[in-house]
Amino acid sequence: MPPAFWADNALQQAFASRHIGRVIWAYRHHPSHGRPLSQERVAGWLRLSQAQLSRVESGAPVQDLTRLITWARLLGMPPARLWFQMPEKTETTAPQFFPGATGHARSNIVHAARAVFSVDELPPDEAFLTDARRYVDGPVVEVLRQQLDEGKADDGRLGPAAVLPQVLKMLGAMQHAVREVKPDVRRALLTVGADGAEFVGWLYRDLRDLRTATYWYDRAIEWAQEADDNAMQGYVLLRKSQLAYDRRDALRVLTLAEAAQRSTARLPSRVRAEVLQQEALGFAMLGEPLRMVEQKLDDARQLLARSTGEEADMLGGVFTDSTLRLRSTACYTEAGKPGQAAILGLEAARIAHATRSKRTTIVLTDMMQTLSRWGARPHVRELREALHEGRTA
């Protein structure tokens, strides 16, 4: 977070109290987030359960120095504001925005290249780095693709903070190799890089680091343009529309979704359905008539109904009927229809409980912050109770 973030009065009082739980509470409720971050989300960043974080925030001050240092580092707290001494860093880390050809990146490209050579023909490790044009080819690109796919698979199980380092290493390897390879290999590497940059942007967005998410989405579009990957360009426009929603920029939510819509001829039908849902969200935020919002949602449902099984493995294949119901809760909330939003939220909560989907629960918990003003309404109250039961089950 920028220095101004930590200058917030509530945070300064929390630091003065020397109570890490109060600092974390003030961090979660900082006005720059737009809405308070849920305990479950921040607990995941700190490698705690929601119940553990609740005890940290409301219990006696934590005295264990190891835990204090770990949590301060994970949330990026300025050492000058802390009441305990942070150890000096003994190693340099790669720049946050551009990993580049760090030692990890170089070892990653060596690992990828070694995986496709037999023992008899295996050249020295340095050859992969100094003669990438000769040794980095299609099979090596495929290994990097597999590394990215493994990171995506791990996201749901381990969470964004755990997955980011391995994906950033893969992107560092791509950035190192792409400067010297043959043109066709360069395009293949940039295609994988654009996919990886989009995924990293998603991870940073999940961590509420919107500035860094924007950087990686911009890289994804840039690399997709050079690789002539039109579908990825449209998909990243959709992601940037979702990022605009996090910033509560209603007009950009709609205009970026419309820009993605103009690319839909190149996109799978599941992604086109997601674009329609995002347009519905933009209409709702801008106060357009409810019929326009619901028409877009109906069009999205029809597209999903026509999608084929093969699309499950394609770009945006994870957008399903269940995802549409979940996202529709935000549309109805923004349209001022809390009852309908809560009904859809209850359906999503039941699915999340049955499938143990942490991500769905986090989205619904965040949405409850907006629905809280209608907390006395039966469906809203029922949704809040369902989410509480799911967290404590």
Order of alpha helices (4+ residues) and beta strands (2+ residues): alpha-alpha-alpha-alpha-alpha-alpha-alpha-alpha-alpha-alpha-alpha-alpha-alpha-alpha-alpha-alpha-alpha-alpha-alpha-alpha-alpha
